[in-house]
């Protein structure tokens, strides 16, 4: 295994550029800025308007100079990296980081933000929408007591702390009313955020533990130990793989339900509605009145899709799940994908770097990936038949 010192000596330009990129972007994280700061107030206003007035979301102001940051990114001497594949990769890294900065810079600016998001995250294809509709046509499962929301955020915290004892890393936990999800991991500060006023079901606690801690925290801490900091800051287009791994962790741990797959499918439908020019009210009407989804879930999915001016990221949970499932069926070993915030499309490059001794062994693993505990034939059938 090559040491950091040996990497500096053998590939000084690669190490220098990687560290400089880390210095430039370590504080730049989309989730710091994309969630509105007035979620609860606008939710009350929207329901009071009988779903007829689009929310007016407000956002945290960016605290960095986007133009100077872009200049610094593109001033890197990428051509000095000797290895051709690595040189191409780092050029993609710079374009990807630049795109994310453009997204952050235009949050709340309508179409400007949406068009930047399309460059960074894409939009559901017709095939993706067909997959979502395929899942939604399945008859709902009988109501399970484990799906009833009875646990508050403090009780959820206790559950996650107990779950985390299997790992030898420590992270911060913060309660917040300014996140759109029930829980989320902030990579750059190693923090787990819990939605303060949310009620969690027993199943959701299992889902979130295996999703947020089993994957997002594991890849955060694995990325931190790598000599190349790009594993921590993120590979280009890594979100699809990260979310796919996280949902696959739910599947392997036996807590992925048809209800959950339908939730992810509605997210695809909502992201697709942006392409059709739907506003918040239109997407809510689609989910609540046409698909008969309850108003709370309809609102939350609309919030996730329309925040910032049109955020398509959520369709990647389902597409990522399919890609990770297919990869697992072929290779079984997911350790390469757990080495940091990586993209499944770069798996061969990561393997090459590992053979050269450029990266470390993963200190942390996802225990759910050791054996499949899924017992649902319906879930297996769906995953096998996604296009």
Secondary structure, 3 states (H helix, E strand, C coil): CCCHHHHHHHCHHHHHHHHHHHHHHCCCCCHHHHCCCCHHHHHHHHHHCCCCCCCCCCCCCCCCCHHHHHHHHHCCCHHHCCCHHHHHHHHHHHHHHHHHHHHHHCCCCCHHHHHHHHHHHCCCCHHHHHHHHHHHCCCCCCCCHHHCCCECHHHHHHHHHHHHCCCCCCCEEEEECCCCCCEEEECCCCEEEEECCCCECHHHHHHHHHHHHHHHHHHHHHHHHCCCCHHHHCCCCCHHHHHHHHHHHHHHCCCCCHHHHHHHHHHHHHHHHHHCCCCHHHHHHHHHHHCCCCHHHHHHHHHHHHHHHCCHHHHHHHHHHHHHHHHHHHHCCCHHHHCCCCCHHHHHHHHHHHHHCCCCCCCCCCHHHHCCCCCCHHHHHHHHHCC
